[in-house]
């Protein structure tokens, strides 16, 4: 079954919080999780286009392969370049923002520290990408 979101996050507390928000706000949302960049790329390599997520929420500070390296790999691979990637990070460094957009990020979000703000951000981003945004249908990717 195709997940709605691939959550690439190594911090289990943030994963738990995101999952709680999504379960409450979008109960039918299907989430796959990767603990680091290598696992994220392996997950995508092991699936066909019809099993790809609708959107990837990608942390920057990951073990083994950081978020920018994952983003570069995703956006240079014809199989994965059309998957929207939302970078979600604690970094407010302008260099990170510039680099991520240059690599093809679709959005760059600084994770709020406050629980209420975090709840609103995760809920809003998920609703936008899953309910309002139009993505390329996987079967049409090879035609693009």
C-alpha positions in Angstrom: 0.0 0.0 0.0 1.3 3.4 -1.0 2.2 5.6 2.0 1.1 9.2 2.0 4.3 10.4 3.8 7.8 9.1 4.1 9.1 10.6 7.4 12.9 10.7 7.4 13.7 11.5 11.0 16.2 10.0 13.5 14.8 11.6 16.7 12.2 9.2 18.1 10.6 11.9 20.2 9.9 14.0 17.1 8.7 10.9 15.2 6.3 10.1 18.1 5.0 13.6 18.2 4.5 13.8 14.4 2.7 10.5 14.4 0.4 11.7 17.2 -0.4 14.9 15.3 -1.1 13.0 12.1 -3.2 10.4 13.8 -5.4 13.1 15.3 -5.6 15.5 12.3 -5.4 13.0 9.4 -6.4 9.6 10.8 -6.3 7.9 7.4 -2.8 9.1 6.7 -0.3 6.3 6.1 3.2 7.0 7.2 6.4 5.1 6.4 9.5 6.0 8.5 13.2 6.0 7.8 15.6 6.5 10.7 18.4 8.0 8.5 19.3 9.0 5.0 20.6 5.6 3.9 17.4 3.9 5.1 15.3 6.4 3.2 17.1 5.8 -0.1 17.1 2.0 0.4 13.3 2.2 1.1 12.7 4.1 -2.1 15.1 1.8 -4.1 13.2 -1.2 -2.9 9.8 0.0 -4.1 8.2 0.6 -7.5 6.8 4.0 -8.5 3.3 3.0 -7.4 4.5 2.5 -3.9 6.3 5.8 -3.6 5.0 8.3 -0.9 3.1 11.3 -2.0 5.5 13.5 0.0 8.7 13.2 1.9 9.3 15.0 5.2 13.1 15.1 5.5 15.2 16.2 8.5 18.6 17.7 7.6 20.6 16.4 10.6 20.7 12.7 10.0 23.2 10.0 10.7 25.1 8.1 8.0 23.8 10.3 5.1 22.6 13.9 5.9 19.4 15.4 4.6 21.2 17.5 1.9 22.9 14.4 0.5 19.5 12.6 0.5 17.9 15.5 -1.2 20.6 15.6 -3.9 20.2 11.9 -4.5 16.4 12.2 -4.8 16.3 15.1 -7.1 19.0 13.7 -9.5 17.3 10.3 -9.8 14.6 10.3 -12.6 12.6 7.7 -10.5 12.3 10.0 -7.4 12.8 13.6 -8.6 9.1 14.3 -8.8 8.4 13.3 -5.2 7.8 16.6 -3.3 10.3 17.0 -0.5 9.7 19.1 2.6 12.8 19.8 4.6 11.9 19.9 8.3 14.8 21.0 10.5 15.9 23.0 13.5 18.5 24.9 11.3 17.7 28.5 10.6 21.0 28.9 8.8 20.5 30.9 5.6 23.1 28.7 3.9 21.1 25.6 4.6 17.9 27.2 3.2 19.7 28.3 0.0 21.4 24.9 -0.5 18.2 23.0 0.0 16.3 25.0 -2.5 19.2 24.8 -4.9 19.1 21.0 -4.6 15.3 21.0 -5.4 13.5 21.1 -2.0 9.9 21.9 -2.4 9.6 23.6 1.0 11.9 24.4 3.9 10.3 24.5 7.4 12.1 25.3 10.7 10.6 23.0 13.4 9.0 25.0 16.2 10.1 24.1 19.7 6.7 24.9 21.2 4.3 21.9 21.2 1.2 23.9 20.0 3.2 25.5 17.2 4.7 22.1 16.2 1.2 20.6 16.2 -0.1 23.4 13.9 2.9 23.2 11.6 2.8 19.4 11.1 -0.9 19.4 10.7 -0.9 22.3 8.2 2.0 20.9 6.1 0.4 17.5 5.9 -3.0 18.8 5.0 -1.4 21.1 2.3 0.6 18.3 0.6 -2.0 15.6 1.0 -5.3 17.4 0.5 -4.6 20.5 -1.6 -1.4 20.0 -3.6 -1.5 18.3 -7.0 1.4 15.9 -7.5 2.5 14.0 -10.6 0.8 10.6 -10.8 3.6 8.0 -10.5 2.6 6.2 -13.7 3.1 9.5 -15.6 6.7 10.1 -14.2 8.3 8.2 -17.0 6.4 10.3 -19.5 7.6 13.6 -18.1 
